[in-house]
Amino acid sequence: MSLAASLEPTLPAGDRKTILGLVNMGVHNEIFRIDVAAHTARPLTDGRHSIPFWSVNQSAKQMVFQLDEPDRLGDAWTLPLDGGTPKRVTGWYDSLATDYALPRQEKITWKAADGVPIEGVLFYPIGYQTGKRYPLVVQLHAGPHESDKFGWGPGVIMNYVPVLTAKGYAVAKPYVRMIDLDADESRAVREGRAANKAIDAGRPGREAIGERIVLCGGLFAIRRDAFVHLGGFDERFVGWGGEDDAMTIKVERARLSCVELDREVALHLHHPRPAEATFGHAHYAANRALLDDYARYDDGTLARLAEVQWQLAGHARKYEDRPQ
């Protein structure tokens, strides 16, 4: 074990013979107590975790640190400077493993071409079945001063590991900004005389008029199993307004994995938008009231509503027409 290349040290007050250090051990890092005179190092922590943050309180003779574990994202722990048993002092993630399906994490080891052993973390797909073949995604991390570790640190989140182990995104929106074209621009696009790149993507979009493009407004893609799980669109909305906001609420409250591609701008072809077809149409007030109900629904109500809505999809009078 080489401590020099991967050590974040601190010196206990008044102690010239001891170094406390956070040592990178490959797929985990640990707090060590190093006796300078004896040339020995003793780990004060050990486990399948990473320690992203730690601090020493000299007056209290305690250290406080965060443990990022496969089933906990980072609760706070304390430990005496002389060692002992670490004590967890927060419980923010007590229900994480029961509320969510988490991918199994496992240490794997292989040898480089020059024989140097390399460690990595293997994340299993959600619902992994032994003997079944799965696609493998390899994501590399440079070293040796840093490495991918157990837990859910920024490297894991930024590399989309939770998404890749859970069958990808459930909802995808190919844009976040929308630009309204005028009649001439729209005609040119329809006739193939104007490429999308020729439209000035920097000009003000819908946000300039105070209209927010919700996740499920305009164009979006959703997996069929997710659409069924949400009960589809609520067919109680009639005409323009509210149905896309309600679907967005259902997606967000169901905590589905989503992605918005913010590099592209959507071009909205021109068509008349008279007031009587939008905010002024006969059903808009009822749509607005229904949307307000959605904002008040708890998770249990939304789940039951989804079940009923999927049964009624396309058959609004399904139960009304049944004989009593």
Secondary structure, DSSP 8 states (H G I E B T S, - for coil): ---GGGEEEE--TT-SSEEEEEEE-SS-EEEEEEETTTTEEEES--SS-B---EEEETTTTEEEEEEEETTEEEEEEEEETT----EE---TTTTHHHHS----EEEEEEE-TTS-EEEEEEE--TT--TT------------SS----SS--HHHHHTTHHHHTTTS-SEEES-SEEEE--HHHHHHHHTT-S-GGGS-TTS--GGGGT----TTSSS-EE-HHHHHHHTSS-TT--SSSSHHHHHHHHHHHTT--EEE-TT-EEEE------GGGTTTSTTHHHHHHHHHHHHH--HHHHHHHHHHHHHHTT-TTTTTTS--
